[in-house]
Amino acid sequence: MRNRLRMTMALAAAIIMTTSVTAFAGYAKEEAPKGPLTSDQALEVALEHSGYTKDEVDVIKLEKDIDDGVEKYEVDFYVGVNKYEYDIDINTGKILEYEIDD
């Protein structure tokens, strides 16, 4: 009986660890893009953060810029009368700054 309980606990622990490692590995892949971002990827980052799709926004502006040695994309778009402005690090995909003007 004890052997069976130990086997069951060992199996449960193995399943939990495998699931955790797999979930973490998937998350790490999403968070760390390989190489510099394209302008389309920078737009995707901004849209995902804002909760809108490309079809829902107007007047998209994408420009490369360098601020204090950091390469970034400036992504601007409108949803109705609201203007969304994002600065996104080209190398990491991290949102450096954003502003919503209404």
Backbone as ProteinMPNN parsed JSONL, in Angstrom:
{"seq_chain_A": "MRNRLRMTMALAAAIIMTTSVTAFAGYAKEEAPKGPLTSDQALEVALEHSGYTKDEVDVIKLEKDIDDGVEKYEVDFYVGVNKYEYDIDINTGKILEYEIDD", "coords_chain_A": {"N_chain_A": [[0.821, -1.195, 0.0], [1.917, 1.247, 0.836], [3.945, 1.525, -1.026], [2.486, 1.862, -3.372], [1.227, 4.316, -2.845], [3.47, 5.985, -2.718], [4.39, 5.759, -5.351], [2.227, 6.879, -6.727], [2.307, 9.506, -5.728], [4.833, 10.285, -6.663], [4.422, 10.169, -9.426], [2.424, 12.132, -9.712], [3.881, 14.408, -8.917], [5.806, 14.462, -10.948], [4.206, 14.992, -13.183], [3.191, 17.533, -12.543], [5.58, 19.047, -12.466], [6.492, 18.778, -15.121], [4.422, 20.024, -16.549], [4.615, 22.634, -15.527], [7.217, 23.409, -16.361], [6.917, 23.248, -19.136], [4.913, 25.192, -19.593], [6.272, 27.475, -18.704], [8.404, 27.543, -20.513], [7.089, 28.074, -22.932], [6.111, 30.633, -22.367], [8.488, 32.057, -22.067], [9.49, 31.989, -24.669], [7.632, 33.605, -26.025], [8.102, 36.083, -24.833], [10.71, 36.792, -25.485], [11.811, 37.974, -28.25], [13.618, 36.988, -31.197], [16.332, 38.692, -32.401], [16.163, 42.049, -33.815], [13.035, 43.82, -33.597], [10.526, 43.952, -36.122], [8.749, 46.555, -37.866], [6.099, 45.808, -38.125], [5.864, 43.91, -36.054], [6.274, 45.574, -33.853], [4.004, 47.176, -34.043], [2.074, 45.203, -33.54], [2.635, 44.658, -30.826], [1.915, 47.102, -29.611], [-0.816, 47.254, -30.324], [-1.85, 44.935, -29.111], [-1.448, 45.57, -26.426], [-3.127, 47.793, -26.202], [-5.574, 46.678, -26.69], [-6.912, 46.666, -29.065], [-7.526, 45.876, -32.569], [-5.836, 45.823, -35.762], [-7.71, 46.5, -37.692], [-9.45, 48.096, -36.31], [-8.312, 50.544, -35.819], [-7.118, 53.833, -36.794], [-5.072, 55.863, -38.999], [-2.176, 55.059, -38.73], [1.041, 55.501, -37.506], [4.378, 54.719, -37.869], [7.607, 54.902, -36.793], [11.164, 54.72, -36.758], [13.461, 55.457, -34.139], [16.045, 56.886, -32.077], [16.713, 57.151, -28.726], [18.64, 58.36, -26.195], [20.588, 56.427, -26.81], [19.051, 54.15, -27.11], [17.439, 52.129, -29.352], [14.291, 52.503, -30.845], [10.816, 52.0, -31.721], [8.428, 54.344, -32.659], [5.1, 54.285, -32.256], [2.05, 55.325, -33.346], [-1.464, 55.76, -33.22], [-4.988, 56.161, -33.923], [-8.087, 55.736, -32.236], [-11.217, 56.333, -32.758], [-11.607, 59.486, -31.367], [-9.483, 59.306, -29.702], [-6.009, 59.325, -29.19], [-3.342, 57.116, -29.392], [-0.108, 56.6, -28.24], [2.947, 55.014, -28.504], [6.173, 53.97, -27.379], [8.451, 51.633, -28.292], [10.919, 49.317, -27.508], [13.259, 48.328, -29.83], [14.957, 46.12, -29.718], [14.108, 44.475, -27.599], [11.336, 44.42, -27.517], [9.919, 45.506, -25.511], [7.576, 47.719, -24.001], [8.401, 50.953, -23.711], [7.309, 53.36, -23.084], [4.051, 54.788, -22.939], [1.146, 56.588, -24.023], [-2.141, 57.872, -23.776], [-4.184, 60.001, -25.347], [-7.112, 61.772, -24.901]], "CA_chain_A": [[0.0, 0.0, 0.0], [2.791, 2.418, 0.891], [4.626, 1.618, -2.305], [1.519, 2.394, -4.333], [1.058, 5.725, -2.507], [4.699, 6.664, -3.137], [4.39, 5.79, -6.817], [1.213, 7.847, -7.129], [2.824, 10.842, -5.407], [5.942, 10.556, -7.574], [3.824, 10.428, -10.735], [1.768, 13.437, -9.636], [4.944, 15.421, -8.884], [6.408, 14.516, -12.284], [3.243, 15.659, -14.07], [3.163, 18.951, -12.185], [6.839, 19.672, -12.884], [6.522, 18.813, -16.586], [3.474, 21.045, -16.966], [5.169, 23.935, -15.154], [8.354, 23.704, -17.221], [6.392, 23.476, -20.482], [4.234, 26.488, -19.596], [7.287, 28.516, -18.586], [9.162, 27.585, -21.756], [6.254, 28.777, -23.905], [6.07, 32.041, -21.981], [9.798, 32.644, -22.341], [9.605, 32.167, -26.112], [6.825, 34.75, -26.419], [8.631, 37.319, -24.277], [12.04, 37.11, -25.972], [11.912, 37.84, -29.695], [14.977, 36.83, -31.694], [16.726, 39.784, -33.271], [15.38, 43.273, -33.7], [11.626, 43.787, -34.004], [10.125, 44.64, -37.346], [7.72, 47.554, -37.599], [4.838, 45.073, -37.943], [5.865, 43.337, -34.707], [6.092, 46.685, -32.908], [2.577, 47.515, -34.11], [1.348, 44.136, -32.835], [2.836, 44.857, -29.388], [1.094, 48.243, -29.203], [-2.233, 46.909, -30.468], [-2.204, 43.964, -28.075], [-1.508, 46.306, -25.159], [-4.288, 48.689, -26.217], [-6.8, 45.882, -26.763], [-7.549, 46.859, -30.363], [-6.941, 45.197, -33.721], [-5.433, 46.727, -36.843], [-8.919, 46.935, -38.389], [-10.198, 49.031, -35.467], [-7.567, 51.789, -35.605], [-6.91, 54.696, -37.963], [-3.876, 56.696, -39.101], [-1.062, 54.434, -38.026], [2.376, 56.056, -37.789], [5.473, 53.903, -37.345], [8.909, 55.49, -37.106], [12.319, 54.318, -35.945], [14.106, 56.58, -33.484], [17.027, 56.531, -31.051], [16.671, 58.03, -27.563], [19.666, 57.996, -25.211], [21.256, 55.21, -27.246], [18.112, 53.034, -27.198], [16.656, 52.117, -30.582], [12.884, 52.251, -30.549], [9.788, 52.368, -32.685], [7.339, 55.184, -32.192], [3.875, 53.787, -32.88], [0.91, 56.189, -33.03], [-2.694, 55.464, -33.945], [-6.221, 56.714, -33.362], [-9.322, 54.97, -32.109], [-12.146, 57.447, -32.57], [-10.865, 60.729, -31.131], [-8.374, 59.009, -28.787], [-4.72, 59.056, -29.814], [-2.477, 56.207, -28.644], [1.292, 56.767, -28.603], [3.799, 54.004, -27.865], [7.592, 53.822, -27.673], [8.735, 50.216, -28.096], [12.321, 48.972, -27.696], [13.421, 47.49, -31.015], [15.688, 44.884, -29.423], [13.454, 43.621, -26.605], [9.887, 44.405, -27.678], [9.331, 46.071, -24.296], [6.972, 49.042, -24.106], [9.188, 51.876, -22.91], [6.43, 54.444, -22.668], [2.845, 54.937, -23.74], [0.255, 57.673, -23.615], [-3.437, 57.891, -24.438], [-4.759, 61.341, -25.316], [-8.526, 61.772, -25.298]], "C_chain_A": [[0.864, 1.258, 0.0], [3.537, 2.619, -0.426], [3.726, 2.256, -3.365], [1.312, 3.9, -4.107], [2.281, 6.528, -2.954], [4.761, 6.801, -4.651], [3.403, 6.831, -7.333], [1.699, 9.271, -6.878], [3.965, 11.229, -6.345], [5.426, 10.896, -8.968], [3.161, 11.802, -10.762], [2.809, 14.557, -9.65], [5.583, 15.578, -10.262], [5.497, 15.247, -13.262], [3.22, 17.156, -13.8], [4.424, 19.652, -12.67], [6.914, 19.787, -14.397], [5.61, 19.913, -17.1], [4.027, 22.435, -16.678], [6.306, 24.332, -16.077], [7.875, 24.005, -18.634], [5.715, 24.832, -20.569], [5.247, 27.616, -19.542], [8.075, 28.645, -19.879], [8.382, 28.311, -22.836], [6.209, 30.261, -23.624], [7.389, 32.711, -22.336], [9.974, 32.888, -23.835], [8.828, 33.39, -26.57], [7.473, 36.053, -25.989], [9.967, 37.725, -24.883], [12.131, 36.914, -27.48], [13.371, 37.695, -30.113], [15.269, 37.957, -32.666], [15.84, 40.999, -33.085], [13.945, 43.086, -34.207], [11.458, 44.454, -35.36], [9.07, 45.671, -36.965], [6.366, 46.878, -37.386], [4.749, 44.451, -36.553], [5.666, 44.417, -33.645], [4.627, 47.119, -32.882], [1.754, 46.474, -33.37], [1.454, 44.298, -31.321], [1.928, 45.973, -28.886], [-0.397, 47.91, -29.265], [-2.677, 45.93, -29.392], [-2.36, 44.66, -26.722], [-2.766, 47.17, -25.085], [-5.613, 47.926, -26.238], [-7.553, 46.044, -28.075], [-6.847, 46.035, -31.437], [-6.598, 46.233, -34.777], [-6.647, 47.287, -37.581], [-9.699, 47.991, -37.612], [-9.527, 50.388, -35.299], [-7.391, 52.537, -36.922], [-5.568, 55.409, -37.856], [-2.729, 56.13, -38.266], [0.244, 55.081, -38.475], [3.408, 55.165, -37.105], [6.79, 54.534, -37.765], [9.975, 54.905, -36.196], [12.94, 55.579, -35.362], [15.145, 56.033, -32.511], [16.955, 57.582, -29.957], [17.678, 57.536, -26.54], [20.322, 56.66, -25.543], [20.358, 53.995, -27.374], [17.317, 53.161, -28.498], [15.215, 51.756, -30.252], [12.035, 52.538, -31.774], [8.815, 53.285, -31.973], [6.109, 54.745, -32.98], [2.726, 54.673, -32.412], [-0.292, 55.742, -33.848], [-3.878, 56.077, -33.213], [-7.296, 55.642, -33.291], [-10.375, 56.018, -31.771], [-11.343, 58.728, -32.435], [-9.665, 60.517, -30.207], [-7.109, 58.668, -29.572], [-3.88, 58.207, -28.873], [-1.054, 56.382, -29.162], [2.137, 55.772, -27.803], [5.241, 54.176, -28.306], [7.951, 52.392, -27.306], [10.191, 49.935, -28.442], [12.444, 47.98, -28.849], [14.04, 46.135, -30.677], [14.969, 43.948, -28.466], [11.947, 43.48, -26.804], [9.16, 44.986, -26.477], [8.748, 47.454, -24.585], [7.734, 49.958, -23.156], [8.308, 52.969, -22.299], [5.171, 54.406, -23.529], [1.961, 56.031, -23.151], [-1.03, 57.576, -24.426], [-4.018, 59.279, -24.26], [-6.225, 61.245, -25.738], [-9.072, 63.17, -25.333]], "O_chain_A": [[0.593, 2.211, -0.73], [3.732, 3.748, -0.876], [4.172, 3.09, -4.153], [1.232, 4.668, -5.066], [2.144, 7.621, -3.502], [5.145, 7.85, -5.169], [3.706, 7.576, -8.266], [1.52, 10.145, -7.725], [4.051, 12.38, -6.773], [5.937, 11.809, -9.616], [3.32, 12.551, -11.726], [2.62, 15.559, -10.339], [5.869, 16.695, -10.695], [5.97, 16.037, -14.08], [3.229, 17.957, -14.735], [4.342, 20.745, -13.231], [7.364, 20.813, -14.907], [5.992, 20.66, -18.0], [3.911, 23.326, -17.519], [6.36, 25.474, -16.533], [8.381, 24.931, -19.267], [5.929, 25.557, -21.541], [5.105, 28.611, -20.253], [8.384, 29.76, -20.299], [8.963, 29.095, -23.587], [6.263, 31.069, -24.551], [7.394, 33.826, -22.857], [10.554, 33.901, -24.226], [9.309, 34.141, -27.418], [7.398, 37.042, -26.719], [10.334, 38.898, -24.807], [12.482, 35.831, -27.949], [14.261, 38.225, -29.449], [14.54, 38.155, -33.639], [14.891, 40.983, -32.3], [13.686, 42.3, -35.118], [12.166, 45.404, -35.693], [8.558, 45.649, -35.846], [5.574, 47.326, -36.557], [3.683, 44.46, -35.937], [4.97, 44.197, -32.654], [4.077, 47.396, -31.816], [0.826, 46.828, -32.642], [0.47, 44.098, -30.608], [1.253, 45.822, -27.868], [-1.149, 48.25, -28.353], [-3.759, 46.078, -28.823], [-3.29, 44.371, -25.969], [-3.396, 47.269, -24.032], [-6.65, 48.464, -25.85], [-8.699, 45.612, -28.191], [-5.728, 45.56, -31.244], [-7.022, 47.385, -34.691], [-6.617, 48.426, -38.047], [-10.52, 48.704, -38.189], [-10.109, 51.291, -34.699], [-7.499, 51.965, -38.006], [-5.003, 55.542, -36.771], [-2.373, 56.678, -37.222], [0.516, 55.194, -39.67], [3.315, 54.896, -35.908], [7.059, 54.685, -38.957], [9.73, 54.629, -35.021], [12.95, 56.633, -35.998], [15.121, 54.852, -32.167], [17.118, 58.773, -30.226], [17.574, 56.404, -26.067], [20.579, 55.854, -24.649], [20.836, 52.912, -27.711], [16.619, 54.15, -28.723], [14.95, 50.83, -29.486], [12.456, 53.209, -32.717], [8.426, 53.037, -30.831], [6.082, 54.822, -34.209], [2.458, 54.761, -31.214], [-0.161, 55.388, -35.02], [-3.784, 56.459, -32.047], [-7.4, 54.771, -34.154], [-10.424, 56.527, -30.652], [-10.499, 59.03, -33.278], [-8.909, 61.456, -29.957], [-7.126, 57.844, -30.486], [-3.725, 58.538, -27.698], [-0.814, 56.323, -30.367], [2.043, 55.706, -26.577], [5.508, 54.491, -29.466], [7.781, 51.976, -26.159], [10.65, 50.27, -29.534], [11.812, 46.924, -28.841], [13.688, 45.121, -31.279], [15.193, 42.739, -28.512], [11.345, 42.525, -26.313], [7.931, 44.966, -26.421], [9.338, 48.253, -25.312], [7.712, 49.76, -21.942], [8.528, 53.43, -21.179], [5.221, 54.038, -24.703], [2.022, 56.348, -21.963], [-1.008, 57.241, -25.611], [-4.312, 59.69, -23.137], [-6.54, 60.706, -26.799], [-10.246, 63.366, -25.647]]}, "name": "protein", "num_of_chains": 1, "seq": "MRNRLRMTMALAAAIIMTTSVTAFAGYAKEEAPKGPLTSDQALEVALEHSGYTKDEVDVIKLEKDIDDGVEKYEVDFYVGVNKYEYDIDINTGKILEYEIDD"}
